[in-house]
């Protein structure tokens, strides 16, 4: 006899509760060596859109290349405040734009606002502009402030996390 609800058995409910507990613990933890942490930014669709990682590190474009990131071209940096270089390339078959600042604090202060605007304007939208220097074919779903870098990542934040974990 069913007592209301959706009629799931006790073992099924216990297994589901255990799975949710494990999944939420895994999602809420640091990823270890890379020191990647969620920034708490979430899109209107409920997807995480940014991370903060390695606040004590200063990276060069050569460090980024050691991860397997393939540079395509250097872009003009004049449209971004405080940026020393802007690079476009590919990582894990996804587009990434890398903005290089002098420090983590410099990357966070002037770099976060334009990155948030770009993600908001291009996530899931066809035919609209992308990064400040890119053509209309690139759409960024997330970004990371990784050391002194701001990295715009195509599709989702997992690509940024993977790059952060792969950096030396």
C-alpha positions as CSV (number, residue, x, y, z in Angstrom):
1,X,0.0,0.0,0.0
2,X,1.4,3.4,-1.1
3,X,1.4,6.2,1.5
4,X,1.4,9.1,-1.0
5,X,4.5,10.6,-2.6
6,X,5.9,9.1,-5.8
7,X,6.1,5.5,-4.6
8,X,9.8,4.9,-4.5
9,X,11.1,2.1,-2.3
10,X,13.2,2.8,0.8
11,X,16.4,1.3,-0.8
12,X,16.0,3.4,-3.9
13,X,15.5,6.6,-1.8
14,X,18.6,5.7,0.4
15,X,20.7,5.1,-2.7
16,X,19.6,8.4,-4.2
17,X,20.3,10.3,-0.9
18,X,23.8,8.8,-0.7
19,X,24.5,9.7,-4.3
20,X,23.4,13.3,-3.8
21,X,25.5,13.6,-0.6
22,X,28.6,12.3,-2.4
23,X,28.0,14.5,-5.5
24,X,27.5,17.6,-3.5
25,X,30.6,17.0,-1.4
26,X,32.7,16.5,-4.6
27,X,31.3,19.6,-6.2
28,X,32.0,21.8,-3.2
29,X,35.6,20.8,-2.7
30,X,38.8,22.3,-4.0
31,X,40.4,20.3,-6.7
32,X,43.7,20.0,-4.9
33,X,47.0,20.8,-6.5
34,X,45.8,23.5,-8.7
35,X,44.0,25.3,-5.9
36,X,40.9,25.8,-8.1
37,X,37.9,27.3,-6.3
38,X,34.5,28.3,-7.5
39,X,33.9,32.0,-7.4
40,X,30.2,31.4,-6.9
41,X,29.2,33.2,-10.1
42,X,26.2,31.4,-11.8
43,X,24.5,32.2,-15.1
44,X,20.8,32.9,-15.4
45,X,20.5,29.2,-16.4
46,X,22.1,28.0,-13.2
47,X,25.6,27.1,-14.6
48,X,28.8,28.0,-12.9
49,X,30.5,30.7,-15.0
50,X,33.8,31.4,-13.3
51,X,36.7,30.2,-11.1
52,X,39.5,31.7,-9.1
53,X,42.8,29.7,-9.0
54,X,46.5,30.1,-8.0
55,X,46.3,33.6,-6.6
56,X,50.0,33.5,-5.7
57,X,51.3,32.6,-9.2
58,X,52.4,34.7,-12.1
59,X,52.3,32.9,-15.5
60,X,53.7,33.6,-18.9
61,X,52.3,32.5,-22.2
62,X,55.0,29.9,-22.3
63,X,53.5,28.4,-19.1
64,X,50.1,28.3,-20.8
65,X,51.6,26.5,-23.8
66,X,53.1,23.7,-21.5
67,X,49.5,22.6,-20.8
68,X,48.9,21.6,-24.4
69,X,47.2,24.9,-25.2
70,X,47.9,25.8,-28.9
71,X,48.3,29.4,-29.6
72,X,46.6,30.7,-32.7
73,X,47.5,34.4,-32.6
74,X,48.3,37.3,-30.5
75,X,45.6,40.0,-30.4
76,X,45.7,43.7,-29.7
77,X,45.5,44.4,-26.0
78,X,44.6,48.1,-26.1
79,X,40.9,47.5,-25.5
80,X,41.5,45.9,-22.1
81,X,42.7,48.0,-19.1
82,X,46.0,46.8,-17.6
83,X,46.6,43.9,-20.0
84,X,50.1,43.3,-21.3
85,X,49.1,40.7,-23.9
86,X,46.0,38.9,-25.3
87,X,46.3,35.5,-26.9
88,X,43.7,33.3,-28.7
89,X,44.2,29.6,-29.0
90,X,42.8,26.1,-28.4
91,X,42.8,23.8,-25.4
92,X,41.0,20.4,-25.3
93,X,39.4,21.3,-28.7
94,X,37.9,24.4,-27.2
95,X,38.6,28.1,-27.9
96,X,40.4,30.0,-25.2
97,X,41.3,33.6,-25.0
98,X,44.1,34.4,-22.5
99,X,44.6,37.9,-21.0
100,X,47.9,38.4,-19.2
101,X,48.1,40.9,-16.3
102,X,51.0,41.7,-14.0
103,X,49.5,40.0,-10.9
104,X,46.5,38.1,-9.6
105,X,45.0,41.3,-8.1
106,X,45.4,43.2,-11.3
107,X,43.7,40.4,-13.2
108,X,40.8,40.3,-10.7
109,X,40.2,44.1,-10.5
110,X,40.0,45.3,-14.1
111,X,39.7,41.8,-15.8
112,X,36.7,40.4,-14.1
113,X,34.1,42.9,-15.3
114,X,34.8,42.6,-19.1
115,X,35.1,38.8,-18.8
116,X,31.6,38.7,-17.1
117,X,30.2,40.9,-19.8
118,X,31.6,38.7,-22.6
119,X,30.3,35.5,-21.0
120,X,26.8,37.1,-20.4
121,X,26.7,38.4,-24.0
122,X,28.0,35.2,-25.8
123,X,26.9,32.2,-23.7
124,X,24.5,30.2,-25.9
125,X,24.0,32.9,-28.4
126,X,24.7,32.5,-32.1
127,X,26.0,35.2,-34.4
128,X,27.0,37.7,-31.7
129,X,30.4,39.1,-30.8
130,X,32.8,37.4,-28.5
131,X,36.0,38.6,-26.8
132,X,37.0,42.2,-27.4
133,X,39.3,41.1,-30.2
134,X,37.5,38.1,-31.7
135,X,35.2,37.7,-34.7
136,X,31.6,36.7,-34.3
137,X,32.2,33.0,-34.3
138,X,33.6,32.5,-30.8
139,X,31.3,32.2,-27.8
140,X,32.5,31.9,-24.2
141,X,30.5,30.2,-21.5
142,X,32.9,30.8,-18.6
143,X,36.1,32.4,-17.5
144,X,38.8,31.9,-14.9
145,X,41.1,34.2,-13.0
146,X,44.1,31.9,-12.8
147,X,47.1,33.6,-11.2
148,X,47.8,36.7,-13.2
149,X,45.7,35.4,-16.2
150,X,42.1,35.9,-17.1
151,X,41.1,33.0,-19.4
152,X,37.8,33.0,-21.4
153,X,36.7,29.5,-22.0
154,X,34.4,28.2,-24.6
155,X,31.3,26.2,-23.4
156,X,31.8,25.8,-19.6
157,X,33.9,26.3,-16.5
158,X,35.4,22.8,-16.6
159,X,37.7,23.8,-19.5
160,X,39.1,26.6,-17.3
161,X,39.5,24.3,-14.3
162,X,41.4,21.8,-16.5
163,X,43.7,24.4,-17.7
164,X,44.3,25.8,-14.2
165,X,45.1,22.2,-13.0
166,X,47.5,21.7,-15.9
167,X,49.5,24.9,-15.3
168,X,52.9,24.4,-13.7
